[in-house]
Amino acid sequence: MNPDASSAGETLNAPPPAVSDTEAAELARRHFGLSVSAVSPLTSERDQNLRLTDEAGQKWVMKLANPTEEPVVTDFQTQALRHALAMDPGLPLPHVRQSLSGEFIRPVPLSDGRTSAMRVFSWVEGQPLVHAPSSALQRRNLALCHARLTRAFQGFSHPGQHLWLQWDSSNIDRCAGLIGDIEGEDNRARVAAVLQDFAQIAKPAMAGMRRQVIYNDLNFHNVLVNPAAPDQITGIIDFGDIVTAPMVNDLAVAASYQFGTTGDCQAAGEFIAVWTQALPLTEAEIDLLPLLIEARLALTLLITFYRAHRYPENAPYILRNNQPARAALAVLRNRPAAENAAWIRSVTHTAERTA
């Protein structure tokens, strides 16, 4: 094991819960009053997610948190989701179901002796964006929806919001020890260069930027669209990676997934342009945006290569965003930084500037 891997946090190393279908149905009945007729697995990086169907045909999502996750973090995620819906009820987000005892989170013992925090969410209908055709209108609708979510988080605070998360690219330096797991000399060299620029440029600049809770994970597996009308966004799911960070990081993370599998700067630029019109950035935030996008792409390579090597049985899921991240990072790092800065400015020049 990489000697520095422990700095990446225990949830990178701890296996997720593994309750059986029968156990899940019994937990849902006992704690949430659901009579479950069917259980099916859903993918997850570090938790266990299950789709439940009750006897009335209604669907639910049961999430069993990784046992190493601090209880305050689970509550942070839950309360942040509830806050966003309270601020903007029209957002297409899942709702948290209360347990029979009036709680939103129930700790449950696992057969291996660990304890997991269990939650149940409403099922959000839709087709994962990763499996749907894309269009400029779809990107526009997604950018507007995501900007609304970022705005809905403004003003929210919680005791768990300052705890460190591996997927917080504003602290990518804490995952630098994972670089030895990155496959390919070119990939390692690009990530090393991003880490160096991040330490010298981004880290000092971020200290004075607007900070808030951000969604932090707008990848195409977490966005749902109407299969009959894929330009329509029907859901944003999975709030497991929310974190407090510079607000601009929410855009950087979202934009990092817009390059597709080929490093398409035009698609990413369209998304950024609409987002910044809906929620304008400061000049300093715009200046830093290209490097923050690169930081997210680099972090994707650091974490996914590391985890795939340790959990080869789950490697296809872990690496699902790895190839697009490699392609996008290659495009951005093969151009001078000034060219990337000019590109970002060209797509944000119509956006209203904030003080």
C-alpha positions in Angstrom: 0.0 0.0 0.0 1.1 3.5 -0.7 2.6 4.7 2.6 0.8 8.0 2.3 -2.6 6.5 1.5 -3.9 6.8 5.0 -3.9 10.5 4.6 -6.8 10.0 2.1 -9.2 9.0 4.8 -10.6 5.7 6.1 -13.6 5.6 3.8 -11.3 5.0 0.8 -10.2 1.8 2.4 -13.2 0.5 4.4 -15.6 -1.9 2.6 -19.2 -0.8 2.3 -22.1 -2.4 4.2 -23.5 -5.6 2.8 -27.0 -6.4 4.1 -29.0 -9.0 2.3 -32.3 -8.3 0.6 -34.2 -10.0 3.4 -32.4 -7.9 6.0 -33.1 -4.7 4.1 -36.8 -5.5 3.8 -36.9 -6.2 7.6 -35.1 -2.9 8.4 -37.4 -1.0 6.2 -40.5 -2.5 7.9 -39.2 -2.2 11.4 -37.9 1.4 11.2 -39.8 3.0 8.4 -43.1 1.2 8.3 -42.6 0.0 4.7 -43.9 -3.3 3.5 -41.3 -4.2 0.9 -42.1 -6.6 -1.9 -38.9 -6.3 -3.9 -35.2 -5.2 -3.3 -32.6 -4.6 -5.9 -29.0 -3.3 -5.6 -27.9 0.2 -6.8 -24.3 1.1 -7.4 -22.2 3.0 -4.9 -18.6 3.8 -4.3 -18.4 3.5 -0.5 -22.0 3.0 0.8 -24.7 0.4 0.1 -27.6 1.6 -1.9 -30.8 -0.5 -2.5 -34.0 0.2 -4.4 -37.1 -0.9 -2.5 -40.5 -1.4 -3.9 -43.4 -1.5 -1.5 -46.6 -3.4 -1.8 -48.3 -0.4 -3.3 -45.7 -0.3 -6.1 -44.0 2.8 -4.8 -40.2 2.9 -5.0 -37.7 4.1 -2.4 -34.0 4.2 -2.0 -32.4 2.8 1.1 -28.9 4.1 1.8 -26.6 2.4 4.3 -23.6 4.7 5.0 -20.1 3.4 5.2 -19.5 2.5 8.9 -16.4 4.8 9.0 -18.5 7.8 8.1 -18.9 10.1 11.1 -22.5 10.5 12.3 -22.2 14.2 12.1 -21.4 13.9 8.4 -24.4 11.7 7.7 -26.6 14.3 9.4 -24.9 17.1 7.5 -25.8 15.5 4.2 -29.4 14.9 5.3 -30.0 18.3 6.7 -28.4 20.0 3.7 -30.8 18.2 1.4 -33.8 19.2 3.5 -32.6 22.8 3.6 -32.2 23.0 -0.2 -35.7 21.7 -0.7 -37.0 24.2 1.8 -35.3 27.1 0.0 -36.3 25.9 -3.4 -39.1 23.3 -3.4 -39.1 23.1 -7.2 -35.7 21.5 -7.3 -35.9 17.9 -8.6 -34.3 16.3 -5.5 -35.2 13.3 -3.5 -37.1 13.7 -0.2 -35.9 12.1 3.1 -38.5 9.8 4.7 -39.0 10.0 8.4 -38.7 6.8 10.5 -41.5 5.6 12.6 -39.8 7.3 15.6 -39.7 10.6 13.8 -35.9 10.5 12.9 -34.4 10.8 9.5 -31.4 8.6 10.3 -31.4 5.2 12.0 -28.2 3.5 13.2 -28.4 -0.2 12.5 -26.0 -3.0 13.5 -24.3 -5.0 10.7 -23.5 -8.7 10.8 -19.8 -8.0 10.7 -20.0 -6.1 14.0 -20.0 -2.6 12.5 -22.8 0.0 12.6 -24.2 1.8 9.7 -26.5 4.9 9.5 -29.6 4.0 7.5 -31.8 6.5 5.6 -34.7 6.1 3.1 -35.3 8.5 0.3 -38.1 9.0 -2.2 -37.3 7.5 -5.6 -36.7 10.0 -8.4 -37.8 8.9 -11.8 -35.6 9.4 -14.8 -32.9 8.0 -17.0 -29.3 8.6 -15.9 -27.8 11.3 -18.1 -24.8 9.1 -18.9 -27.1 6.9 -20.9 -29.1 9.8 -22.7 -28.3 11.8 -25.8 -26.9 15.3 -25.1 -27.7 18.7 -26.5 -27.1 22.3 -26.0 -30.6 22.8 -24.5 -30.0 19.9 -22.1 -26.7 21.6 -21.0 -28.5 24.9 -20.5 -31.2 23.3 -18.4 -28.7 21.4 -16.3 -26.6 24.5 -15.7 -29.6 26.5 -14.6 -30.8 23.7 -12.3 -27.4 23.2 -10.7 -27.0 27.0 -10.2 -30.3 27.0 -8.4 -29.1 24.2 -6.2 -25.9 26.1 -5.4 -27.9 29.2 -4.5 -30.3 27.1 -2.4 -27.4 26.0 -0.2 -26.4 29.6 0.6 -26.9 30.4 4.2 -26.9 26.8 5.4 -24.6 25.8 8.2 -24.1 22.6 10.2 -21.5 21.3 12.7 -20.4 18.7 10.1 -19.8 21.0 7.2 -16.1 21.6 7.9 -15.0 18.0 8.2 -12.7 16.9 5.4 -13.9 14.8 2.5 -11.6 13.0 0.0 -13.6 14.4 -2.9 -13.1 18.0 -1.9 -10.8 19.2 -4.7 -10.1 22.4 -2.8 -8.0 20.2 -0.6 -6.5 18.0 -3.3 -3.0 18.4 -1.8 -4.2 16.0 1.0 -4.5 13.2 -1.7 -1.1 13.8 -3.3 0.2 10.6 -1.7 -2.0 8.6 -4.0 -0.1 9.7 -7.2 1.9 6.4 -7.4 -1.3 4.5 -8.2 -2.0 6.6 -11.3 -1.4 4.5 -14.4 0.5 6.0 -17.3 3.6 8.3 -17.1 1.8 11.1 -19.0 -1.2 10.9 -16.6 1.1 11.1 -13.5 3.0 14.0 -15.0 -0.1 16.0 -15.6 -1.5 15.3 -12.2 1.9 16.3 -10.6 1.8 19.5 -12.6 -1.7 20.3 -11.4 -0.7 19.6 -7.8 2.3 22.0 -8.1 0.2 24.8 -9.7 -2.6 24.2 -7.1 -0.2 24.7 -4.2 1.4 27.8 -5.7 -1.6 29.5 -7.2 -5.0 28.2 -6.1 -4.4 27.5 -2.4 -3.4 31.1 -1.6 -6.1 32.6 -3.8 -9.0 30.5 -2.4 -8.5 32.0 1.1 -10.4 35.1 0.2 -13.1 33.6 -1.9 -16.8 33.1 -1.1 -17.3 29.8 0.8 -20.5 27.8 1.3 -21.9 24.3 1.2 -21.7 22.9 -2.3 -23.2 19.9 -4.0 -19.7 18.9 -5.4 -20.7 15.9 -7.6 -22.7 16.8 -10.7 -21.4 13.8 -12.7 -23.6 12.2 -15.3 -24.6 9.3 -13.1 -26.1 11.6 -10.6 -28.3 13.5 -13.0 -31.6 12.1 -14.3 -33.5 13.2 -17.4 -36.8 12.4 -19.0 -36.2 9.4 -21.3 -38.9 10.7 -23.7 -37.6 14.2 -23.6 -33.9 14.1 -22.5 -33.5 17.9 -22.5 -35.7 17.9 -19.4 -33.8 17.4 -16.1 -35.9 15.3 -13.7 -33.5 14.7 -10.9 -30.2 15.3 -9.1 -29.4 12.6 -6.7 -26.7 11.4 -4.2 -25.7 14.1 -1.7 -22.9 12.0 -0.3 -20.1 14.4 -1.4 -21.4 17.7 -0.2 -18.7 19.9 1.4 -18.0 23.4 2.4 -15.6 24.9 -0.1 -15.2 28.0 -2.3 -18.5 28.5 -4.1 -16.8 28.5 -7.5 -15.7 25.0 -6.8 -19.3 23.8 -7.4 -19.1 25.1 -10.9 -15.6 23.7 -11.4 -16.7 20.2 -10.4 -19.8 20.4 -12.5 -17.9 21.7 -15.6 -15.2 19.0 -15.3 -17.8 16.4 -16.4 -19.0 18.4 -19.4 -16.0 17.6 -21.5 -17.3 14.2 -22.3 -15.0 11.4 -23.4 -13.0 13.5 -25.9 -12.3 16.7 -23.9 -15.0 18.8 -25.6 -14.3 22.4 -24.6 -17.3 23.7 -26.5 -19.8 21.7 -24.5 -18.0 22.6 -21.2 -18.0 26.3 -22.3 -21.7 26.3 -23.0 -22.4 24.9 -19.5 -20.1 27.5 -17.9 -21.6 30.4 -19.8 -25.2 29.6 -18.7 -24.2 28.9 -15.1 -22.3 32.1 -14.7 -25.2 34.1 -16.1 -27.5 32.5 -13.5 -25.1 32.9 -10.7 -22.3 35.4 -11.5 -18.7 34.9 -10.4 -16.2 37.5 -9.2 -13.2 38.4 -11.4 -11.0 36.4 -9.0 -13.2 33.4 -9.2 -13.2 33.5 -13.0 -9.4 33.7 -13.0 -9.1 30.6 -10.9 -11.8 28.5 -12.6 -9.5 26.8 -15.2 -7.1 25.5 -12.5 -10.0 24.4 -10.2 -11.5 22.4 -13.1 -8.1 20.8 -13.6 -7.9 20.1 -9.9 -11.1 18.1 -10.0 -10.0 16.1 -13.0 -6.7 15.4 -11.3 -8.5 14.3 -8.1 -10.7 12.0 -10.1 -7.6 10.2 -11.4 -5.9 10.1 -7.9 -8.9 8.6 -6.1 -10.3 6.3 -8.8 -6.9 4.6 -9.7 -6.2 4.2 -6.0 -9.6 2.6 -5.2 -9.7 0.4 -8.4 -6.4 -1.2 -7.4 -7.7 -2.0 -4.0 -11.2 -3.1 -5.0 -10.7 -4.7 -8.4 -14.1 -6.4 -8.1 -15.7 -2.9 -8.1 -13.3 -1.4 -10.6 -15.8 -0.9 -13.5 -17.9 1.3 -11.2 -15.0 3.1 -9.6 -13.4 3.9 -13.0 -16.6 5.1 -14.7 -15.4 8.7 -14.8 -11.7 7.9 -15.2 -11.3 7.9 -19.0 -13.3 11.2 -19.5 -11.1 12.8 -16.8 -7.9 11.7 -18.5 -9.1 13.1 -21.8 -10.2 16.4 -20.4 -7.0 16.9 -18.4 -4.9 16.1 -21.4 -6.7 18.7 -23.5 -6.4 21.4 -20.8 -2.8 20.6 -19.8 -1.6 20.4 -23.4 -2.5 24.1 -23.8 -0.8 27.1 -22.2 -2.5 28.3 -19.1 -3.1 31.7 -20.8 -5.1 29.9 -23.5 -7.3 28.2 -20.9 -7.8 31.5 -19.1 -8.8 33.2 -22.4 -11.3 30.4 -23.1 -13.0 30.8 -19.8 -13.1 34.6 -20.2 -14.6 34.2 -23.6 -17.5 32.1 -22.3 -18.2 34.3 -19.3 -17.9 37.7 -20.9 -21.6 38.3 -21.0 -22.1 37.3 -17.4 -22.8 40.0 -14.9 -19.9 40.5 -12.5 -20.3 40.6 -8.8 -18.3 42.8 -6.5 
